[in-house]
Amino acid sequence: MTQQEAIMTQETVMPEIAAEDRLRADLYDFLAAILARSPGQDMLTKTAGLSGDATPMGEAVSALARVAKVSTPAGVEREFNALFIGLGRGELLPYASYYLTGFLNEKPLAGLRRDMAARGMTRAQNVYEPEDNIASLMEMMAGLIRGRFGKPATLSDQQAFFGKHIGPWAGHFFTDLEAATHSVLYASVGAVGRVFMEIEAQGFRMSGA
């Protein structure tokens, strides 16, 4: 994946949201950033400073922090390139269309573009990556929670977007990322993402939204 800011919006002042939703949005934004581009030293340092508790998510975050402490920008860049860029293609193809149909630029992408338009989301002019890549979808979900595209999305709208564009495949992608041959730091990113997707899916089911 190329360096990108996947979403543009006219909103400049974020509405206040609940603390729990702010934490969810923060994690979506973190995953978006680290999956969109290879992290530099500043992001590695911040990631190394994270700490978690004894929950599955806390343990995944702590493991990621430990790996980040011994990672270098150059090493992670080589890892990122092998995973997502490669010679012709990387080890993984992190797109909804590919995971759901086996091909790129298929119906899942068309459906996503319709839903983006309905919610006032547009791709940045300097971004050429298909919108259904995992980094962009993480950023979109954070934006819906925070209210980057108008008012914060209702829980039912968040659930609808997640259920259609993220839930059916993102957990599989993060599991693949954990196990990928070239994953070192990104194996821990995969663990965080996998656990987070499980928590989100369970939360939406319990909410009855």
C-alpha contacts under 8 A as a table, 3 or more apart, distances in Angstrom:
res1	aa1	res2	aa2	distance
1	M	35	L	7.73
1	M	36	A	5.94
1	M	37	R	6.78
1	M	84	F	5.71
1	M	85	I	6.35
1	M	129	E	7.21
2	T	36	A	6.42
2	T	37	R	6.29
2	T	129	E	7.23
3	Q	36	A	5.72
3	Q	37	R	5.00
4	Q	36	A	6.29
4	Q	37	R	7.47
4	Q	126	N	7.83
4	Q	127	V	5.99
5	E	8	M	7.67
5	E	124	A	6.55
5	E	127	V	7.23
5	E	136	S	7.97
6	A	123	R	5.62
6	A	124	A	5.86
6	A	127	V	6.73
6	A	131	E	7.46
6	A	135	A	7.82
6	A	136	S	5.22
6	A	139	E	7.17
7	I	121	M	6.50
7	I	122	T	5.81
7	I	123	R	4.94
7	I	124	A	5.64
7	I	136	S	7.33
7	I	139	E	7.37
7	I	140	M	7.07
8	M	121	M	6.72
8	M	122	T	5.64
8	M	123	R	6.01
8	M	124	A	5.44
9	T	120	G	7.68
9	T	121	M	6.73
9	T	122	T	7.27
9	T	148	R	6.51
9	T	149	F	6.05
10	Q	148	R	7.96
10	Q	149	F	7.42
11	E	14	M	7.22
11	E	148	R	5.65
11	E	149	F	6.38
11	E	150	G	6.71
12	T	148	R	7.87
14	M	146	R	6.62
14	M	147	G	6.28
14	M	148	R	6.54
15	P	146	R	7.03
15	P	147	G	6.43
15	P	151	K	7.28
15	P	152	P	7.35
16	E	146	R	7.95
17	I	21	D	6.42
17	I	22	R	6.44
17	I	146	R	6.78
17	I	152	P	7.70
18	A	21	D	5.26
18	A	22	R	6.24
19	A	22	R	4.96
19	A	23	L	6.32
20	E	23	L	5.23
20	E	24	R	6.40
21	D	24	R	4.98
21	D	25	A	6.11
21	D	145	I	6.64
21	D	146	R	7.77
22	R	25	A	5.07
22	R	26	D	6.05
22	R	145	I	7.68
22	R	146	R	7.07
23	L	26	D	4.96
23	L	27	L	6.34
24	R	27	L	5.29
24	R	28	Y	6.32
24	R	142	A	7.51
25	A	28	Y	5.04
25	A	29	D	6.06
25	A	141	M	7.41
25	A	142	A	4.40
25	A	143	G	7.46
25	A	145	I	6.13
25	A	146	R	6.64
26	D	29	D	5.09
26	D	30	F	6.10
26	D	142	A	7.18
27	L	30	F	4.95
27	L	31	L	6.18
28	Y	31	L	5.24
28	Y	32	A	6.12
28	Y	138	M	5.13
28	Y	139	E	6.30
28	Y	141	M	6.81
28	Y	142	A	5.37
29	D	32	A	4.95
29	D	33	A	6.16
29	D	138	M	6.48
29	D	139	E	5.54
29	D	142	A	5.91
30	F	33	A	5.20
30	F	34	I	6.25
31	L	34	I	5.33
31	L	35	L	5.94
31	L	135	A	6.88
31	L	138	M	6.56
31	L	189	V	7.72
31	L	193	G	7.28
32	A	35	L	5.35
32	A	36	A	5.95
32	A	134	I	7.38
32	A	135	A	4.20
32	A	136	S	6.42
32	A	137	L	7.63
32	A	138	M	5.08
32	A	139	E	5.34
33	A	36	A	5.24
33	A	37	R	6.58
33	A	39	P	7.98
33	A	135	A	6.94
34	I	37	R	5.80
34	I	38	S	6.38
34	I	39	P	6.02
34	I	135	A	7.98
35	L	38	S	7.34
35	L	134	I	7.37
35	L	135	A	5.32
36	A	135	A	5.30
36	A	136	S	7.73
37	R	80	F	7.65
38	S	73	P	7.59
38	S	76	V	6.48
38	S	77	E	5.23
38	S	80	F	5.89
39	P	42	D	7.78
39	P	43	M	5.67
39	P	44	L	6.32
39	P	73	P	6.55
39	P	76	V	7.29
39	P	77	E	7.50
40	G	43	M	5.57
40	G	44	L	6.27
40	G	73	P	5.28
41	Q	44	L	4.98
41	Q	45	T	6.00
41	Q	72	T	7.12
41	Q	73	P	5.78
42	D	45	T	5.17
42	D	46	K	6.29
43	M	46	K	5.05
43	M	47	T	6.01
44	L	47	T	5.01
44	L	48	A	6.03
44	L	68	A	5.61
44	L	69	K	7.23
44	L	71	S	7.46
44	L	72	T	7.83
44	L	73	P	7.66
45	T	48	A	5.04
45	T	49	G	6.40
45	T	68	A	7.23
45	T	69	K	7.01
46	K	49	G	5.14
46	K	50	L	6.87
47	T	50	L	5.44
47	T	64	L	7.43
47	T	65	A	5.51
47	T	68	A	6.21
47	T	69	K	7.98
48	A	64	L	7.44
48	A	65	A	4.08
48	A	66	R	6.26
48	A	67	V	7.51
48	A	68	A	4.97
48	A	69	K	4.95
49	G	65	A	6.39
50	L	61	V	6.89
50	L	62	S	6.72
50	L	65	A	5.68
51	S	58	G	7.19
51	S	61	V	6.42
51	S	62	S	5.17
51	S	65	A	7.00
52	G	55	T	7.85
52	G	57	M	7.34
52	G	58	G	3.75
52	G	59	E	5.88
52	G	60	A	7.68
52	G	61	V	5.63
52	G	62	S	5.16
53	D	57	M	7.80
53	D	58	G	4.39
53	D	59	E	6.28
53	D	62	S	7.88
54	A	57	M	7.99
54	A	58	G	5.69
54	A	59	E	5.88
55	T	58	G	4.96
55	T	59	E	6.06
56	P	59	E	5.17
56	P	60	A	6.18
56	P	195	V	7.02
57	M	60	A	5.07
57	M	61	V	6.16
57	M	192	V	6.49
57	M	195	V	6.03
57	M	196	F	6.99
58	G	61	V	5.12
58	G	62	S	6.12
59	E	62	S	5.08
59	E	63	A	6.15
60	A	63	A	5.16
60	A	64	L	6.25
60	A	188	S	6.77
60	A	191	A	5.94
60	A	192	V	5.28
60	A	195	V	7.83
61	V	64	L	5.07
61	V	65	A	6.22
61	V	188	S	7.84
61	V	192	V	6.23
62	S	65	A	5.05
62	S	66	R	6.31
63	A	66	R	5.16
63	A	67	V	6.43
63	A	188	S	6.48
64	L	67	V	5.26
64	L	68	A	6.12
64	L	185	L	6.92
64	L	188	S	4.91
64	L	189	V	6.49
64	L	192	V	7.80
65	A	68	A	5.03
65	A	69	K	6.27
66	R	69	K	5.30
66	R	70	V	7.07
67	V	70	V	5.56
67	V	71	S	6.27
67	V	184	V	7.81
67	V	185	L	5.88
67	V	188	S	7.63
68	A	71	S	4.99
68	A	72	T	7.98
68	A	185	L	6.60
71	S	75	G	6.70
71	S	76	V	6.72
71	S	185	L	7.38
72	T	75	G	5.23
72	T	76	V	6.16
73	P	76	V	5.21
73	P	77	E	5.98
74	A	77	E	5.10
74	A	78	R	6.40
75	G	78	R	5.26
75	G	79	E	6.36
76	V	79	E	4.87
76	V	80	F	5.98
76	V	185	L	7.07
77	E	80	F	4.98
77	E	81	N	6.08
78	R	81	N	5.20
78	R	82	A	6.19
79	E	82	A	5.21
79	E	83	L	6.17
79	E	182	H	5.99
79	E	183	S	6.57
79	E	184	V	7.40
79	E	186	Y	7.98
80	F	83	L	5.15
80	F	84	F	5.94
80	F	85	I	7.41
80	F	186	Y	7.97
81	N	84	F	5.40
81	N	85	I	4.74
81	N	86	G	5.60
81	N	90	G	6.93
82	A	85	I	5.94
82	A	86	G	4.84
82	A	90	G	5.45
82	A	91	E	6.38
82	A	182	H	6.49
83	L	86	G	6.84
83	L	90	G	4.79
83	L	91	E	4.67
83	L	92	L	5.70
83	L	180	A	7.78
83	L	182	H	6.25
83	L	183	S	7.27
84	F	89	R	6.82
84	F	90	G	4.20
84	F	91	E	6.22
84	F	92	L	5.79
84	F	93	L	6.73
84	F	94	P	7.72
85	I	88	G	7.12
85	I	89	R	5.17
85	I	90	G	4.29
85	I	91	E	7.82
86	G	89	R	4.85
86	G	90	G	4.16
86	G	91	E	7.19
87	L	90	G	6.96
89	R	92	L	7.86
89	R	93	L	7.74
90	G	93	L	6.87
91	E	180	A	7.42
91	E	182	H	7.81
92	L	176	D	7.96
92	L	177	L	7.65
92	L	180	A	7.96
93	L	98	Y	6.94
94	P	98	Y	7.53
94	P	99	Y	7.70
94	P	133	N	5.53
94	P	134	I	5.69
94	P	173	F	6.77
95	Y	98	Y	5.37
95	Y	99	Y	6.40
95	Y	104	L	7.24
95	Y	130	P	7.94
95	Y	132	D	5.38
95	Y	133	N	4.27
95	Y	134	I	6.09
96	A	99	Y	5.21
96	A	100	L	5.92
96	A	108	P	6.48
96	A	109	L	7.24
96	A	132	D	5.43
96	A	133	N	6.44
96	A	134	I	7.41
96	A	165	H	7.25
96	A	166	I	7.71
96	A	169	W	6.59
96	A	170	A	7.79
97	S	100	L	5.28
97	S	101	T	5.63
97	S	102	G	6.87
97	S	103	F	6.03
97	S	104	L	5.24
97	S	105	N	5.98
97	S	106	E	5.39
97	S	107	K	6.93
97	S	108	P	5.25
97	S	109	L	6.10
97	S	132	D	7.03
98	Y	101	T	5.41
98	Y	102	G	4.38
98	Y	103	F	4.52
98	Y	104	L	5.04
98	Y	105	N	7.84
98	Y	106	E	7.88
99	Y	102	G	5.75
99	Y	103	F	7.77
99	Y	169	W	6.25
99	Y	173	F	7.77
100	L	108	P	7.55
100	L	168	P	7.80
100	L	169	W	6.83
101	T	104	L	7.93
101	T	106	E	7.24
103	F	106	E	6.48
105	N	108	P	7.66
105	N	109	L	5.79
105	N	110	A	7.69
105	N	130	P	7.36
106	E	109	L	5.70
106	E	110	A	6.77
107	K	110	A	5.01
107	K	111	G	6.11
108	P	111	G	5.14
108	P	112	L	6.12
108	P	132	D	7.65
108	P	165	H	7.48
109	L	112	L	5.02
109	L	113	R	6.21
109	L	130	P	7.65
109	L	131	E	6.97
109	L	132	D	5.68
110	A	113	R	5.18
110	A	114	R	6.44
111	G	114	R	5.20
111	G	115	D	6.38
112	L	115	D	5.10
112	L	116	M	6.01
112	L	131	E	7.68
112	L	132	D	7.01
112	L	165	H	6.83
113	R	116	M	4.97
113	R	117	A	6.18
113	R	131	E	7.54
114	R	117	A	5.24
114	R	118	A	6.32
115	D	118	A	5.02
115	D	119	R	6.34
116	M	119	R	5.20
116	M	120	G	6.16
116	M	121	M	4.82
116	M	122	T	6.85
117	A	120	G	5.14
117	A	121	M	5.70
117	A	122	T	6.98
118	A	121	M	7.68
119	R	149	F	6.80
120	G	149	F	5.96
121	M	149	F	6.65
123	R	127	V	6.83
123	R	131	E	7.32
124	A	127	V	5.45
125	Q	128	Y	7.88
129	E	133	N	7.35
130	P	133	N	6.19
131	E	136	S	6.12
131	E	137	L	7.40
132	D	136	S	6.71
132	D	137	L	6.36
133	N	136	S	5.62
133	N	137	L	6.39
134	I	137	L	5.15
134	I	138	M	6.17
134	I	170	A	7.31
135	A	138	M	5.21
135	A	139	E	6.29
136	S	139	E	5.01
136	S	140	M	6.07
137	L	140	M	4.92
137	L	141	M	6.17
137	L	165	H	7.74
137	L	166	I	7.15
138	M	141	M	5.24
138	M	142	A	6.34
139	E	142	A	5.12
139	E	143	G	6.16
140	M	143	G	4.98
140	M	144	L	6.23
141	M	144	L	5.13
141	M	145	I	6.36
141	M	158	Q	7.40
141	M	161	F	7.89
141	M	162	F	7.53
142	A	145	I	5.19
142	A	146	R	6.11
143	G	146	R	5.10
143	G	147	G	5.71
143	G	148	R	4.83
143	G	149	F	6.73
143	G	152	P	7.99
144	L	147	G	5.29
144	L	148	R	6.42
144	L	149	F	6.76
144	L	152	P	5.75
144	L	153	A	5.19
144	L	158	Q	6.87
145	I	148	R	7.98
145	I	152	P	5.36
145	I	153	A	5.78
145	I	158	Q	7.29
146	R	152	P	5.43
146	R	153	A	7.85
147	G	150	G	5.30
147	G	151	K	4.74
147	G	152	P	3.63
147	G	153	A	6.49
148	R	151	K	7.39
148	R	152	P	7.28
149	F	152	P	7.64
153	A	156	S	7.97
153	A	157	D	5.86
153	A	158	Q	6.10
154	T	157	D	5.16
154	T	158	Q	6.21
155	L	158	Q	5.00
155	L	159	Q	6.04
155	L	209	A	6.27
156	S	159	Q	4.99
156	S	160	A	6.13
156	S	209	A	4.73
157	D	160	A	4.97
157	D	161	F	6.20
158	Q	161	F	5.25
158	Q	162	F	6.01
159	Q	162	F	5.07
159	Q	163	G	5.75
159	Q	204	F	6.11
159	Q	209	A	7.17
160	A	163	G	5.14
160	A	164	K	6.13
161	F	164	K	5.33
161	F	165	H	5.88
161	F	166	I	7.38
162	F	165	H	5.50
162	F	166	I	4.84
162	F	167	G	5.54
163	G	166	I	6.11
163	G	167	G	4.95
163	G	168	P	6.75
164	K	167	G	6.69
164	K	168	P	6.96
165	H	168	P	6.95
165	H	169	W	7.97
166	I	169	W	6.00
166	I	170	A	5.41
167	G	170	A	5.87
167	G	171	G	6.95
167	G	197	M	7.18
167	G	201	A	6.98
168	P	171	G	7.55
169	W	172	H	5.31
169	W	173	F	6.37
170	A	173	F	4.97
170	A	174	F	6.19
170	A	194	R	7.71
170	A	197	M	7.22
171	G	174	F	5.20
171	G	175	T	6.16
171	G	193	G	7.35
171	G	194	R	5.14
171	G	197	M	5.96
171	G	198	E	7.41
172	H	175	T	5.08
172	H	176	D	6.18
172	H	194	R	7.84
173	F	176	D	5.04
173	F	177	L	6.12
174	F	177	L	4.84
174	F	178	E	6.23
174	F	189	V	7.89
174	F	190	G	4.44
174	F	191	A	6.75
174	F	193	G	5.79
174	F	194	R	5.19
175	T	178	E	5.15
175	T	179	A	6.53
175	T	190	G	6.18
175	T	191	A	7.09
175	T	194	R	6.23
176	D	179	A	5.20
176	D	180	A	5.85
176	D	190	G	7.64
177	L	180	A	5.13
177	L	183	S	6.70
177	L	186	Y	6.63
177	L	187	A	5.79
177	L	189	V	7.86
177	L	190	G	5.11
178	E	183	S	6.67
178	E	186	Y	6.79
178	E	187	A	3.85
178	E	188	S	6.53
178	E	189	V	7.43
178	E	190	G	4.71
178	E	191	A	6.03
179	A	183	S	7.01
179	A	187	A	6.56
180	A	183	S	5.24
180	A	187	A	7.31
183	S	186	Y	4.98
183	S	187	A	4.91
184	V	187	A	5.21
184	V	188	S	7.17
185	L	188	S	5.55
185	L	189	V	6.55
186	Y	189	V	4.59
186	Y	190	G	5.91
187	A	190	G	5.00
187	A	191	A	6.39
188	S	191	A	4.96
188	S	192	V	6.33
189	V	192	V	5.19
189	V	193	G	6.16
190	G	193	G	5.05
190	G	194	R	5.96
191	A	194	R	5.12
191	A	195	V	6.17
192	V	195	V	5.39
192	V	196	F	6.04
193	G	196	F	5.04
193	G	197	M	6.08
194	R	197	M	5.25
194	R	198	E	6.37
195	V	198	E	5.09
195	V	199	I	6.25
196	F	199	I	5.02
196	F	200	E	6.09
197	M	200	E	5.09
197	M	201	A	6.08
198	E	201	A	5.23
198	E	202	Q	6.12
199	I	202	Q	5.17
199	I	203	G	5.95
200	E	203	G	5.00
200	E	204	F	6.17
201	A	204	F	5.29
201	A	205	R	6.29
202	Q	205	R	5.08
202	Q	206	M	6.17
203	G	206	M	5.18
203	G	207	S	6.09
204	F	207	S	5.13
204	F	208	G	6.66
204	F	209	A	6.76
205	R	208	G	5.71
205	R	209	A	7.66
